[in-house]
Amino acid sequence: MAVKLTLVVPCYNEENTLRSIVEKVLELRSDALELEIVIVDDCSKDRSREVAQALAQEYKEIKLAFHEVNMGKGAALRTGFLEATGDYVGVQDADMEYDPRDYLVMLEPLLDGRADVVYGSRYLRPDTRRVLYFWHSCMNRFLTFASNMFTDLGITDMETCYKLFRREVIQSIAPRLKENRFGFEPEVTTYVAEAKVRVYECAISYNPRTFDEGKKIGWRDGLRALYCIMHYGACNAPVPMQLIIYFFIGAVSALVNLGAFALILRGTDWGVNCAAVISYIISAAANYLLCIAILFRHKARWSTAGELFAYLFTLVFMGGIDWGLTRLLINWLHAPLWGKFLASVVGFFGNYFLRRMLVFPMRKK
């Protein structure tokens, strides 16, 4: 019985290469491999849509989907994944950077029952290749390293286009995906790791194009990818990684507290006590917003109201602990600064674990 492979082709302004890559994909057809190609035109401004429609009339394997507003590669892939009907679903860019024949190798671990997801790595083997953009390559490797730190996967190329999934895996993940541009790569990798599925890598070939030839990813996408690695992956990261991030959040919150205090004193006549209370409230709000932006998953178990109530409880509870422990240590050590320092250390770990276990606990599956 033939295996069915669906390749999702996100397309934006690729009129020069779309036909070539689709016809190259179609060469994979055989008695043992049935193909489905889902072309998602992301509101191209050139003739890409007309090319896609002509291809669909020529080849029964092609399905079309169109976005009326340009949304980005990630959004196009979400659309395509939900349209897929193959046993296995992969990604094929509409340019000529990747060779579709590599999917025949990537299918092997899936067909053998060894893998649920296979990544095609551009870095697994030395090969003849076009040499371009040293810093772009460095960025890819750094982002892969950062992603591995949060997901605990040992992959070599997180940013690769070639990702192949069992259809059940990607269609369970697709409704959760939110990133519209190239943040898709770290986001989907995070959810693959979270699903505890079997992940394999295969070496693939790569022929990069220049920006003049149509390459679209840039340094801003790299920064967004780094944010996505933390935003989607930190909540399941190893505790040491979470503590490092929470230390950063605590430091920023402390600076916000200090800055707000200074501004209130300088700009108003409200007095020290009032300034201290207001600046503390502002820093607590900053701490909460940073927690849900880069460390914990917002509304993971509670509603927003429940989450805020739990957060306020931790502020009151740890405030009481800090006050009582500071007085106890000062009386015991007879050293006010050391007493406050040790109480602050206890407060740091206490606040972290209360946020992790009470305010932002992950929903049990």
Contacts in CASP RR format, 6 or more apart in sequence:
PFRMAT RR
TARGET T0000
AUTHOR 0000-0000-0000
METHOD contacts of the structure
MODEL  1
MAVKLTLVVPCYNEENTLRSIVEKVLELRSDALELEIVIVDDCSKDRSRE
VAQALAQEYKEIKLAFHEVNMGKGAALRTGFLEATGDYVGVQDADMEYDP
RDYLVMLEPLLDGRADVVYGSRYLRPDTRRVLYFWHSCMNRFLTFASNMF
TDLGITDMETCYKLFRREVIQSIAPRLKENRFGFEPEVTTYVAEAKVRVY
ECAISYNPRTFDEGKKIGWRDGLRALYCIMHYGACNAPVPMQLIIYFFIG
AVSALVNLGAFALILRGTDWGVNCAAVISYIISAAANYLLCIAILFRHKA
RWSTAGELFAYLFTLVFMGGIDWGLTRLLINWLHAPLWGKFLASVVGFFG
NYFLRRMLVFPMRKK
2 31 0 8 1.000
2 32 0 8 1.000
2 33 0 8 1.000
2 34 0 8 1.000
3 32 0 8 1.000
3 33 0 8 1.000
3 34 0 8 1.000
3 87 0 8 1.000
3 88 0 8 1.000
3 107 0 8 1.000
3 111 0 8 1.000
4 33 0 8 1.000
4 34 0 8 1.000
4 35 0 8 1.000
4 36 0 8 1.000
4 85 0 8 1.000
4 86 0 8 1.000
4 87 0 8 1.000
4 88 0 8 1.000
5 28 0 8 1.000
5 33 0 8 1.000
5 34 0 8 1.000
5 35 0 8 1.000
5 36 0 8 1.000
5 86 0 8 1.000
5 87 0 8 1.000
5 88 0 8 1.000
5 89 0 8 1.000
5 90 0 8 1.000
5 103 0 8 1.000
5 107 0 8 1.000
6 35 0 8 1.000
6 36 0 8 1.000
6 37 0 8 1.000
6 38 0 8 1.000
6 84 0 8 1.000
6 85 0 8 1.000
6 86 0 8 1.000
6 88 0 8 1.000
6 89 0 8 1.000
6 90 0 8 1.000
6 167 0 8 1.000
7 25 0 8 1.000
7 35 0 8 1.000
7 36 0 8 1.000
7 37 0 8 1.000
7 38 0 8 1.000
7 89 0 8 1.000
7 90 0 8 1.000
7 91 0 8 1.000
7 92 0 8 1.000
7 100 0 8 1.000
7 103 0 8 1.000
8 38 0 8 1.000
8 40 0 8 1.000
8 76 0 8 1.000
8 77 0 8 1.000
8 80 0 8 1.000
8 81 0 8 1.000
8 83 0 8 1.000
8 84 0 8 1.000
8 89 0 8 1.000
8 90 0 8 1.000
8 91 0 8 1.000
8 92 0 8 1.000
9 18 0 8 1.000
9 21 0 8 1.000
9 22 0 8 1.000
9 25 0 8 1.000
9 37 0 8 1.000
9 38 0 8 1.000
9 39 0 8 1.000
9 40 0 8 1.000
9 92 0 8 1.000
9 93 0 8 1.000
9 94 0 8 1.000
10 40 0 8 1.000
10 42 0 8 1.000
10 72 0 8 1.000
10 73 0 8 1.000
10 74 0 8 1.000
10 76 0 8 1.000
10 77 0 8 1.000
10 91 0 8 1.000
10 93 0 8 1.000
10 94 0 8 1.000
11 18 0 8 1.000
11 39 0 8 1.000
11 40 0 8 1.000
11 41 0 8 1.000
11 42 0 8 1.000
11 44 0 8 1.000
11 48 0 8 1.000
11 52 0 8 1.000
11 76 0 8 1.000
11 94 0 8 1.000
12 41 0 8 1.000
12 42 0 8 1.000
12 43 0 8 1.000
12 44 0 8 1.000
12 48 0 8 1.000
12 70 0 8 1.000
12 72 0 8 1.000
12 73 0 8 1.000
12 76 0 8 1.000
12 94 0 8 1.000
12 216 0 8 1.000
13 44 0 8 1.000
13 45 0 8 1.000
13 46 0 8 1.000
13 48 0 8 1.000
13 214 0 8 1.000
14 44 0 8 1.000
14 46 0 8 1.000
14 48 0 8 1.000
14 94 0 8 1.000
14 95 0 8 1.000
15 44 0 8 1.000
15 46 0 8 1.000
15 47 0 8 1.000
15 48 0 8 1.000
15 50 0 8 1.000
15 51 0 8 1.000
17 94 0 8 1.000
17 95 0 8 1.000
17 96 0 8 1.000
18 39 0 8 1.000
18 48 0 8 1.000
18 51 0 8 1.000
18 52 0 8 1.000
18 55 0 8 1.000
18 94 0 8 1.000
19 51 0 8 1.000
19 54 0 8 1.000
19 55 0 8 1.000
20 96 0 8 1.000
21 92 0 8 1.000
21 93 0 8 1.000
21 94 0 8 1.000
21 95 0 8 1.000
21 96 0 8 1.000
21 100 0 8 1.000
22 37 0 8 1.000
22 39 0 8 1.000
22 55 0 8 1.000
22 59 0 8 1.000
22 62 0 8 1.000
24 96 0 8 1.000
24 99 0 8 1.000
24 100 0 8 1.000
25 35 0 8 1.000
25 37 0 8 1.000
25 92 0 8 1.000
25 100 0 8 1.000
26 35 0 8 1.000
26 37 0 8 1.000
26 59 0 8 1.000
26 61 0 8 1.000
27 100 0 8 1.000
27 101 0 8 1.000
28 35 0 8 1.000
28 100 0 8 1.000
28 101 0 8 1.000
28 103 0 8 1.000
28 104 0 8 1.000
29 35 0 8 1.000
29 61 0 8 1.000
33 104 0 8 1.000
33 107 0 8 1.000
35 61 0 8 1.000
36 61 0 8 1.000
36 63 0 8 1.000
36 84 0 8 1.000
36 85 0 8 1.000
36 86 0 8 1.000
37 59 0 8 1.000
37 61 0 8 1.000
37 62 0 8 1.000
37 63 0 8 1.000
37 92 0 8 1.000
38 62 0 8 1.000
38 63 0 8 1.000
38 64 0 8 1.000
38 65 0 8 1.000
38 80 0 8 1.000
38 83 0 8 1.000
38 84 0 8 1.000
39 52 0 8 1.000
39 55 0 8 1.000
39 56 0 8 1.000
39 62 0 8 1.000
39 63 0 8 1.000
39 64 0 8 1.000
39 65 0 8 1.000
39 94 0 8 1.000
40 64 0 8 1.000
40 65 0 8 1.000
40 66 0 8 1.000
40 67 0 8 1.000
40 76 0 8 1.000
40 77 0 8 1.000
40 79 0 8 1.000
40 80 0 8 1.000
41 48 0 8 1.000
41 49 0 8 1.000
41 52 0 8 1.000
41 64 0 8 1.000
41 65 0 8 1.000
41 66 0 8 1.000
41 67 0 8 1.000
42 67 0 8 1.000
42 70 0 8 1.000
42 71 0 8 1.000
42 72 0 8 1.000
42 73 0 8 1.000
42 75 0 8 1.000
42 76 0 8 1.000
43 66 0 8 1.000
43 67 0 8 1.000
43 68 0 8 1.000
43 69 0 8 1.000
43 70 0 8 1.000
43 71 0 8 1.000
48 94 0 8 1.000
49 66 0 8 1.000
52 62 0 8 1.000
52 64 0 8 1.000
53 64 0 8 1.000
55 62 0 8 1.000
56 62 0 8 1.000
56 63 0 8 1.000
56 64 0 8 1.000
63 83 0 8 1.000
65 79 0 8 1.000
65 80 0 8 1.000
65 83 0 8 1.000
67 75 0 8 1.000
67 76 0 8 1.000
67 79 0 8 1.000
71 180 0 8 1.000
72 180 0 8 1.000
72 181 0 8 1.000
73 180 0 8 1.000
73 181 0 8 1.000
73 182 0 8 1.000
73 184 0 8 1.000
74 177 0 8 1.000
74 179 0 8 1.000
74 180 0 8 1.000
74 181 0 8 1.000
74 182 0 8 1.000
74 183 0 8 1.000
74 184 0 8 1.000
75 180 0 8 1.000
77 91 0 8 1.000
77 177 0 8 1.000
77 184 0 8 1.000
78 174 0 8 1.000
78 177 0 8 1.000
81 89 0 8 1.000
81 170 0 8 1.000
81 171 0 8 1.000
81 174 0 8 1.000
82 171 0 8 1.000
82 174 0 8 1.000
82 175 0 8 1.000
84 167 0 8 1.000
84 170 0 8 1.000
84 171 0 8 1.000
85 167 0 8 1.000
86 167 0 8 1.000
87 166 0 8 1.000
87 167 0 8 1.000
88 107 0 8 1.000
88 110 0 8 1.000
88 164 0 8 1.000
88 165 0 8 1.000
88 166 0 8 1.000
88 167 0 8 1.000
89 164 0 8 1.000
89 165 0 8 1.000
89 166 0 8 1.000
89 167 0 8 1.000
89 170 0 8 1.000
89 171 0 8 1.000
90 103 0 8 1.000
90 162 0 8 1.000
90 163 0 8 1.000
90 164 0 8 1.000
90 165 0 8 1.000
90 170 0 8 1.000
91 161 0 8 1.000
91 162 0 8 1.000
91 163 0 8 1.000
92 98 0 8 1.000
92 100 0 8 1.000
92 161 0 8 1.000
92 162 0 8 1.000
93 161 0 8 1.000
95 209 0 8 1.000
95 213 0 8 1.000
95 214 0 8 1.000
96 207 0 8 1.000
96 209 0 8 1.000
97 161 0 8 1.000
97 206 0 8 1.000
97 207 0 8 1.000
97 208 0 8 1.000
97 209 0 8 1.000
98 161 0 8 1.000
98 162 0 8 1.000
98 204 0 8 1.000
98 205 0 8 1.000
98 206 0 8 1.000
98 207 0 8 1.000
99 204 0 8 1.000
99 205 0 8 1.000
99 207 0 8 1.000
102 120 0 8 1.000
102 162 0 8 1.000
102 202 0 8 1.000
102 204 0 8 1.000
102 205 0 8 1.000
103 162 0 8 1.000
103 164 0 8 1.000
105 202 0 8 1.000
105 203 0 8 1.000
105 204 0 8 1.000
106 118 0 8 1.000
106 120 0 8 1.000
106 162 0 8 1.000
106 164 0 8 1.000
106 202 0 8 1.000
106 204 0 8 1.000
107 118 0 8 1.000
107 164 0 8 1.000
108 202 0 8 1.000
109 115 0 8 1.000
109 118 0 8 1.000
109 200 0 8 1.000
109 202 0 8 1.000
110 116 0 8 1.000
110 118 0 8 1.000
110 164 0 8 1.000
110 166 0 8 1.000
114 198 0 8 1.000
114 200 0 8 1.000
115 198 0 8 1.000
115 199 0 8 1.000
115 200 0 8 1.000
116 165 0 8 1.000
116 166 0 8 1.000
116 169 0 8 1.000
116 197 0 8 1.000
116 198 0 8 1.000
116 199 0 8 1.000
117 163 0 8 1.000
117 164 0 8 1.000
117 165 0 8 1.000
117 166 0 8 1.000
117 169 0 8 1.000
117 192 0 8 1.000
117 197 0 8 1.000
117 198 0 8 1.000
117 199 0 8 1.000
117 200 0 8 1.000
118 163 0 8 1.000
118 164 0 8 1.000
118 199 0 8 1.000
118 200 0 8 1.000
118 201 0 8 1.000
118 202 0 8 1.000
119 155 0 8 1.000
119 157 0 8 1.000
119 158 0 8 1.000
119 160 0 8 1.000
119 162 0 8 1.000
119 163 0 8 1.000
119 164 0 8 1.000
119 199 0 8 1.000
119 200 0 8 1.000
119 201 0 8 1.000
119 202 0 8 1.000
120 157 0 8 1.000
120 160 0 8 1.000
120 162 0 8 1.000
120 163 0 8 1.000
120 164 0 8 1.000
120 201 0 8 1.000
120 202 0 8 1.000
120 203 0 8 1.000
120 204 0 8 1.000
121 155 0 8 1.000
121 156 0 8 1.000
121 157 0 8 1.000
121 160 0 8 1.000
121 201 0 8 1.000
121 202 0 8 1.000
121 203 0 8 1.000
121 204 0 8 1.000
122 157 0 8 1.000
122 160 0 8 1.000
122 204 0 8 1.000
122 206 0 8 1.000
123 141 0 8 1.000
123 156 0 8 1.000
123 157 0 8 1.000
124 156 0 8 1.000
124 157 0 8 1.000
124 201 0 8 1.000
124 202 0 8 1.000
124 203 0 8 1.000
125 203 0 8 1.000
127 203 0 8 1.000
127 205 0 8 1.000
129 205 0 8 1.000
129 206 0 8 1.000
129 207 0 8 1.000
130 207 0 8 1.000
130 208 0 8 1.000
132 208 0 8 1.000
132 210 0 8 1.000
133 208 0 8 1.000
136 218 0 8 1.000
139 219 0 8 1.000
139 222 0 8 1.000
140 157 0 8 1.000
140 159 0 8 1.000
143 158 0 8 1.000
143 159 0 8 1.000
143 186 0 8 1.000
143 222 0 8 1.000
143 225 0 8 1.000
143 226 0 8 1.000
143 229 0 8 1.000
144 155 0 8 1.000
144 156 0 8 1.000
144 157 0 8 1.000
144 158 0 8 1.000
144 159 0 8 1.000
146 226 0 8 1.000
146 229 0 8 1.000
147 153 0 8 1.000
147 155 0 8 1.000
147 158 0 8 1.000
147 186 0 8 1.000
147 189 0 8 1.000
147 190 0 8 1.000
147 229 0 8 1.000
148 154 0 8 1.000
148 155 0 8 1.000
148 158 0 8 1.000
149 237 0 8 1.000
149 241 0 8 1.000
150 190 0 8 1.000
150 229 0 8 1.000
150 230 0 8 1.000
150 233 0 8 1.000
150 234 0 8 1.000
150 236 0 8 1.000
150 237 0 8 1.000
150 241 0 8 1.000
151 189 0 8 1.000
151 190 0 8 1.000
151 192 0 8 1.000
151 193 0 8 1.000
151 233 0 8 1.000
151 236 0 8 1.000
151 237 0 8 1.000
152 193 0 8 1.000
152 237 0 8 1.000
152 238 0 8 1.000
153 189 0 8 1.000
153 192 0 8 1.000
153 193 0 8 1.000
153 199 0 8 1.000
155 189 0 8 1.000
155 199 0 8 1.000
155 201 0 8 1.000
156 201 0 8 1.000
157 201 0 8 1.000
158 185 0 8 1.000
158 186 0 8 1.000
158 189 0 8 1.000
159 185 0 8 1.000
159 225 0 8 1.000
160 185 0 8 1.000
160 204 0 8 1.000
162 204 0 8 1.000
163 188 0 8 1.000
169 192 0 8 1.000
169 195 0 8 1.000
169 197 0 8 1.000
172 195 0 8 1.000
173 188 0 8 1.000
173 191 0 8 1.000
173 192 0 8 1.000
173 195 0 8 1.000
176 191 0 8 1.000
177 184 0 8 1.000
177 187 0 8 1.000
177 188 0 8 1.000
177 191 0 8 1.000
178 187 0 8 1.000
179 187 0 8 1.000
179 224 0 8 1.000
179 228 0 8 1.000
181 221 0 8 1.000
181 224 0 8 1.000
182 217 0 8 1.000
182 221 0 8 1.000
182 222 0 8 1.000
182 224 0 8 1.000
182 225 0 8 1.000
183 221 0 8 1.000
183 224 0 8 1.000
183 225 0 8 1.000
183 228 0 8 1.000
185 225 0 8 1.000
186 225 0 8 1.000
186 228 0 8 1.000
186 229 0 8 1.000
186 232 0 8 1.000
187 228 0 8 1.000
187 232 0 8 1.000
190 228 0 8 1.000
190 229 0 8 1.000
190 232 0 8 1.000
190 233 0 8 1.000
190 236 0 8 1.000
191 232 0 8 1.000
192 199 0 8 1.000
193 199 0 8 1.000
193 233 0 8 1.000
193 236 0 8 1.000
194 233 0 8 1.000
194 236 0 8 1.000
208 215 0 8 1.000
209 215 0 8 1.000
227 294 0 8 1.000
230 245 0 8 1.000
230 294 0 8 1.000
230 295 0 8 1.000
231 293 0 8 1.000
231 294 0 8 1.000
234 241 0 8 1.000
234 242 0 8 1.000
234 245 0 8 1.000
234 294 0 8 1.000
234 295 0 8 1.000
234 296 0 8 1.000
235 295 0 8 1.000
235 296 0 8 1.000
235 297 0 8 1.000
235 300 0 8 1.000
235 360 0 8 1.000
235 362 0 8 1.000
236 362 0 8 1.000
237 245 0 8 1.000
242 295 0 8 1.000
242 352 0 8 1.000
242 356 0 8 1.000
243 352 0 8 1.000
245 294 0 8 1.000
245 295 0 8 1.000
246 295 0 8 1.000
246 348 0 8 1.000
246 351 0 8 1.000
246 352 0 8 1.000
246 355 0 8 1.000
247 348 0 8 1.000
249 287 0 8 1.000
249 290 0 8 1.000
249 291 0 8 1.000
249 294 0 8 1.000
249 295 0 8 1.000
250 287 0 8 1.000
250 290 0 8 1.000
250 348 0 8 1.000
252 286 0 8 1.000
252 290 0 8 1.000
253 283 0 8 1.000
253 284 0 8 1.000
253 286 0 8 1.000
253 287 0 8 1.000
253 290 0 8 1.000
254 283 0 8 1.000
256 279 0 8 1.000
256 282 0 8 1.000
256 283 0 8 1.000
256 286 0 8 1.000
257 279 0 8 1.000
257 280 0 8 1.000
257 282 0 8 1.000
257 283 0 8 1.000
258 279 0 8 1.000
259 279 0 8 1.000
260 278 0 8 1.000
260 279 0 8 1.000
260 282 0 8 1.000
260 283 0 8 1.000
261 275 0 8 1.000
261 276 0 8 1.000
261 279 0 8 1.000
264 270 0 8 1.000
264 274 0 8 1.000
264 275 0 8 1.000
264 278 0 8 1.000
264 279 0 8 1.000
265 271 0 8 1.000
265 272 0 8 1.000
265 275 0 8 1.000
268 275 0 8 1.000
270 278 0 8 1.000
284 315 0 8 1.000
288 308 0 8 1.000
288 311 0 8 1.000
291 355 0 8 1.000
291 359 0 8 1.000
291 360 0 8 1.000
292 298 0 8 1.000
292 360 0 8 1.000
295 360 0 8 1.000
296 355 0 8 1.000
296 356 0 8 1.000
296 359 0 8 1.000
296 360 0 8 1.000
297 360 0 8 1.000
297 362 0 8 1.000
298 304 0 8 1.000
298 307 0 8 1.000
298 360 0 8 1.000
299 307 0 8 1.000
300 360 0 8 1.000
300 361 0 8 1.000
300 362 0 8 1.000
300 363 0 8 1.000
301 360 0 8 1.000
301 361 0 8 1.000
301 362 0 8 1.000
301 363 0 8 1.000
302 310 0 8 1.000
302 359 0 8 1.000
307 359 0 8 1.000
307 360 0 8 1.000
310 358 0 8 1.000
310 359 0 8 1.000
311 355 0 8 1.000
311 359 0 8 1.000
313 358 0 8 1.000
314 351 0 8 1.000
314 354 0 8 1.000
314 355 0 8 1.000
314 358 0 8 1.000
314 359 0 8 1.000
317 354 0 8 1.000
318 347 0 8 1.000
318 350 0 8 1.000
318 351 0 8 1.000
318 354 0 8 1.000
321 346 0 8 1.000
321 347 0 8 1.000
321 350 0 8 1.000
322 343 0 8 1.000
322 344 0 8 1.000
322 346 0 8 1.000
322 347 0 8 1.000
324 343 0 8 1.000
325 342 0 8 1.000
325 343 0 8 1.000
325 346 0 8 1.000
326 339 0 8 1.000
326 340 0 8 1.000
326 343 0 8 1.000
329 338 0 8 1.000
329 339 0 8 1.000
329 340 0 8 1.000
329 342 0 8 1.000
329 343 0 8 1.000
330 336 0 8 1.000
330 339 0 8 1.000
330 340 0 8 1.000
333 339 0 8 1.000
END
